[in-house]
Structures are given as structure tokens and as C-alpha cells.
Amino acid sequence: MKNNKYKVNNAIIYAILAAALYGISTPFSKIILNVLSPSFLSALLYLGAGIGMLLTKILTINLKSQSEANLDKKDLPYIFAMIVLDVIAPIFLMVGLERTSPSTVSLLNNFEIVATSVIALILFGEQLGGKMWLAIGLITLSSIILSLDTIEGIDFSVGAIFVLLATISWGFENNVTRKLSIKNPIDVVIIKGLGSGFGALMIAMYLQSIEMNFIYIILALILGYLAYGLSIYMYIRAQRDLGAARTSAYYSIAPFVGVLTSWSLFDEAIELRFIVSLVIMILGVYFTIEENHIHEHSHESIVHEHSHRHDDLHHNHYHDYDVRGYHSHEHTHEKLIHTHAHTPDIHHKHSH
């Protein structure tokens, strides 16, 4: 039980760190967009993530080499969908960023939580409690306020609509990536970065929107490694134990980091709608954190492979050799009925 709580707390830390790293991407991307096109910048951000994580893997090749499960043929449909969605989503975001302020984009990105949660429930059967639905409602309201050109207006700005399209695309992508989260996360990020990056690069070449400014290209690659590569790696690690919807909710810290960075870089004025939306979003995040899901539930017999250890409530199989800490191999779970607090991780996909 203690180990399960530790895993959840550790996952929350990963989600917060992922959010903080991604939060810096919007304001700095705004600066780079003064020189590079949206499609080219999108390509560079993902290529920076893929190349950077590939180098990271090479440098740490002997660390935890047996503790993670490898991707296989069964993962190909999810890998393909992940790459396609990651090609179109950042392009939508960069187009929106050109047409509205970075602060609005940073906070409006929180609509990704709503999209991820609804998709997780409808298409993937991830269960959401009452507090989670309340959080979704509050974040939706906050996102609507941020989408308006003025408090009195009822028309959505063009930039805001593109940002919303990006968040919906990422909502689908988050759920697809959730299916890959039990595998080696660094491999997932490498494939995601290189696949999505080259896909976006092809689009940029077709649009003839590649600008050979080497200083800004290098800066974009570095930003991609930090704000996309390391951030996505930590995000996937968090998804393992929190599920898609809850990880996305904790990720709402990212826009706050983005707004603070934008205000310091661009000296933007603080508008009333930002204050109102911030308060509403903070309430939404609070109800997400307060959710405590505990009840008697059953585990059906299953055979799968993922990184695990034997001091939790779900891995009681035996080895004929000494095993300590995290390791990965194909293993069998016998049918089990018990009661404990849990999140929608790989072992808790039951219905209610």
C-alpha cells in the first residue's frame, strides 16, 4: 500500500515537472516565430526532442537497460496515430500563436485537459469521479473566457480557435500515448520526436516555409529538447500511474508557467479576464487533486509486459533468480479482488 502511494506521488512529481518544462515553450516560441514559420518551428521542436532524447539514451545506455519493456508490432497502430496527431497539433498551435498573445495561448492550452478527459471516458473507458467532472467544467469555463477577444464579446478569436483545435488533437494524442506508457518512455519520445518532426518538416518543405537561420534553428532544437523531449518523457512516466485524464489535469500548471514567463519577457498588461480565468482554473485543479478513488474492485487474469517491482499489491509472481527493484518481462496476473485507493493505471481499467 505504501509503495502504491509512493508511485502515485512520484507520478504527480513527474507530471508537475513535465508541465513546468512545457510551460516555457509558448513564450519562447513566440520569439522564434518572428524569424521561423509555424510549420518549420513545429518540425524543429519535435526534432529537437527526438534527437536530444536519442543522445540521452546513448549516453545512458547501460542504466536500467533491463527495467523497461520494448515497443513491439502490437504498438504500431498507436505509434502511427501518435505521430500523425503530433504533426498537426503543433502546427495548429503555432498558427494560433501568431494570431493571439502568448499569455492567452498559455492559459487556453488548459482545454487540453477537457479534451483528454472526455476522450478518455468515451473512447477508452477511463472512469472519472464527480470531483473530476467538476474540475473539467471549471476548466472549460475558464477556457471559454480566455477565447473571447473581450469580456463583453461573444465572438471567438481566430487565434483562439486554432489553439483549441491543437488542444483537441493533443487530447486524442494523450490517450493514444497512454496506450504506450507501459513501454520504455525514452523510446516513445524518440519515435514521437523524430516521426512527428520529419512529418512536420515535409509539410514545411511543401509550403516552402523553411528559413535557414542557423542560430534560431539551434535555439529551436534546444527548446524542443527541454520543453518537448524531457517534458514528454516525464509526462509518459506520469501517465503510467495516473492515467490520461489525471495526468493532463496536473499538466494545467504549464500555462501558469507560460504566463509568468510571458509577462517577464513581453511586459504584457494583466487583464481582468486573466485574473478571473486563473481563479477558476485553480479551483478546477484543486478538485482534481482532492479526488480520492477507493472501492472494492476485481482484476481479471491478464498476461502482459511492463516495468514493475514486487513490493506492490499486484505483482506476486515468483522468479527462480534474485530480483530487486524495477525490472521488465512478460508476466501473468491471476484473478484478484481487493480494496484500495487507486488510479486508472494499467492494472485498473475496470468499469463502475
N, C-alpha and C positions, 0 to 999 in steps of 0.2 A: 504493500500500500504506500509506504513512504517513497519507494522508488518510482511508483507511478506519479505521485505528486511532484517528485523531483523532475521527472520527464516533462510534465506539463509546464512547470515553472521555467525549465530550461528552454522549452519551445517558445514561451512568451518572450524570453530574453532575445531569442533568435529573431522573432517577429519584430520586436522593437528596434533592434539593430538594423534589420533589413529596411525598415521604414525610415530610419534616420539617414541611412546611406542614399536611399532613393530620393529622399526629400530635397537633397541638394541639386538634383538633376534639372528640375524645371527652371530655376533662375539662371543657372549657368548655361543651359541650353538656349535660353533667350538671348544671351550674349553671343553665343556661337552662331545663332541664326542670322545675325547681322552680316555674316560672311558666307555661311554654307546654307544650302537649300534644305527644306524639311526632309525630303526623301534621302538625301545624301547623309544628313546628320543621323537619321534613324539607322541607316546602314552602319555608320561608324560606331554608334553607341553599342549595337549588338556585336559587331566585330570586335570591339574593344573588350566586351565581356567574354566572348568565346576565346580570343587569343590570350587574354590575360589569365583566364582560368586554365587554359591548356598549359601555359607556362607554370602556373601554380601547381598543377598536377605533376608535371615533370620534376619540379623541384622537391615535391613531397612524395615521390613515387613509392618510397619504402615505408611510409607512415600509414598504418591502418589498411594495408593492402588487402587483407582478408576480412575486413569488418563490414564491407558494403557489397550488396548484390549488384551484379552486372545487368545492363539492359539486354533484352533478347528480342526475338522476332515477334513475340506477342505484344511488344510495346510499340511496334511500328505505326499502327493507326493513330495512337496518341501522340507520337513524335511528329508525324506529318501534320496533324491538326494544330499542335502547339506551334510549329514553325509558321504555318500559314497565318494563324491569328496574330503571331508576333511580328509578321511583316506588315500587316495592315494597321494594327493598333497604334504603334508609334508614329506612323505617317499621319493618321487622324490627329494625334496629339500635337505634332509639330505644326500642322496646318492651323489647328485651333490656337496654338501658342502665338502664331504670327498675327492673329486677329483679336486677341484679348490680352489682358495683363497677366503676368506670371503668377501674381497672387491669386487671381480668380482661378486660373488653371490648377494651381497647387491645391486649393481647397475643394474645387469641383471634382478633382480626382477621387474624392471620397465616395462618389456614386458607384465606384467600382465595388465597394462593399455590398451595396444593394444588389447590383447585377450578379455578383458572385454568389450571394446567399440565395437569391431566388432560383438561379440556375442549379445550384447545389441541391436545393429541395426538390424542384420539379423534375430534373433530368437524372440526378444522381442519388436521390433518396436520402440526402443528409438531413437529419432531423434538427429542427430549430425550436427552442422553447419560447415562452411568452416574452421574456425579457429580451431575447434576441430579436423577435419581431418588433418590439417597441424600439429597440436601437435602430433597426432598419428604417422604421417610419421616421424617426427623428433625423437620421442622416439624409433620407430622401428629401424631407422638408428643407433642410439646410442647403442641399444641392440645388433645389429649385430656386431658393432665394439668390444664390450665387450666380445662377444662369441668367438672371434678369439684368438688362442694361441699367435700369434704375429701380429703386424700391417701388415707385409708382407704376412702372411699366408692366406690361403683360407679354411683351414680345421677347422671345429668346434671341440672344445674340448669335450670329453665325459661328463665331469662335467657340462659344459655349456648346453649341450643338455638335461640333466636331470633337470636342473634348468628351462629351457624353458618348458619342459613337466609339471613341477609343476605350472608354471605361467598360462599355458593354462587351467589346471584343476581348478585353482583358478578363472580364468576368467569365466568359467561356474558356479562355486560355487558363485561368487559375484552376478551374475544375478539371481540365484535361491534364494539366501538370500535376494535380493532386494524385492522379492515377499512376504517375511515375515517381512519386515522392518516396516510395519504399526502396527504390533503386539508388545507386550511387549518385548523390546530388551533383557532384562536380562534373560527372559525365553528362548529366542532363543539361547543365548550364553550358557546357562546351558545345553540345549539339544544338541547343537552343540559340546560342550566340552566333555560331558560325552559319547555321542553316538560315536563321532569320536575317542575319547580317548580309549574307550573299543574296538572299531573295530581295531584300530592300535595295541592295546595290544594283541589281539588274533593273529594277524599276527606275532608279535614279539615272542609270545609263540610258534607258529608253526615253526618259523625259529630258535627256541632255542637261541634267542639273548638277553635274559634278564640277566642283571648283577645286583646283589644285593649289590650295593654300596650305602648305605643309605644317605650318605652326598650328593652325586651327584644326587640322586633321589629327595631329598628335594629341592636342588638348582634348578633342572629342573621343579619341580612343582611350585616353586615361580616364576621362569621365565615365565612359562606358564600363570600364573595368570596375571602378569603385561603385558607381550608382546603379549599374545593371548586374555585372558579374558577381561581386561579393554580395550584393543585396539579394539577388535571385537565389544564390546558394543558401543563404540564411533563411529566406522565405520558404524554400522547399523543405529545409530541415524542420521548420516550424509546422508546416502542413502535415507532416507525419503524425504528430501527436495532437494537433488542434483541429484538423480538418480544414476544408477550403474556406468556409464562411467565417469561422472564428479567427483564422489567421488574417484574413482580409480585414476584419474589424480592427484588430490590433494595428494593422498596417495604416490605419487612419491617422496615426501620428505623423506620417510622412508629409502631408500637406502643411501641418503646423511648422515643421522644419523648413519647408519650402517658403512659406510666408515670411518667417523670420529672416531667412536668407535674402529674400526679395526686398524686404524693407531696408535691410542694411546695404544692399547693392544699388538699388534704384531710388531709394529715398521716397517711396510711394506713400501717399497720404492714406491714413486709416479711415475707411468709410464705415458708416453705421451698419450696412448690411454685412460687413465682415465680422463686426463685433457680435451681431445677432446670430449669424451662422456659426461662429465659433462656440458660443454658449450652447446652441442646440446640438452641435456635433460632440461637444464634451459630454453632454448628458447621454447621447447615444453610446459613446464609448464606455461610459460608466456602467450602463445597463448590460453591455456586453461582458465586461469584467465581472459583474456581480452574478452572472448566470452560474448556477451550480446544478449539474445534471447527475442525479443519482437515483437508481431504482434497480430492482431485480431484472436481469436480462440473461439471455441464453446465447451461447456461441455454438454454431454448427461446426461439425468436423470439416477441416479445410487443410489443404496442402499448399504451401507457398514458400517463397524465399525472400528474406529481407534481413537487415541488420537487427540483432536482438541480443538480449542477455537473459540470464536465468533467474535473476532475483526480482522478477516482477510477478504479476498474477496470471500470466498467460503462457509462459514458456517453461513447461515442466518436463520436457522430453530429456532423454539421457544420452550421453556420449560415452564411448569406450576409450576416451582420451581426456586429458585435463583441458578444461575450457574456462577461461576467465574473461570477464568484461564482454564487450560487444564483439560479435562475430556473425558471419553470414553463411547460410547453407539452406538447402531445401529441408523443411521440417513439417511435421504433422501436428495439428491441434485436434485433440479429442473433444467431443461434445461436452459443454460445461455450462452450468447455471450458477450464477452468483450475483452478489450485490456490492457495488462500489461506485464512487464518483468516477465519471469517465467522459471523454470527449469523442467525437466521431473519427477516431483514428482507424487504422487498417483492420483492427480487431472488433470494432464496434460500428457495424453497419446495419444493425437490427432496426426494424420498424417499431412504431409505437401505436 
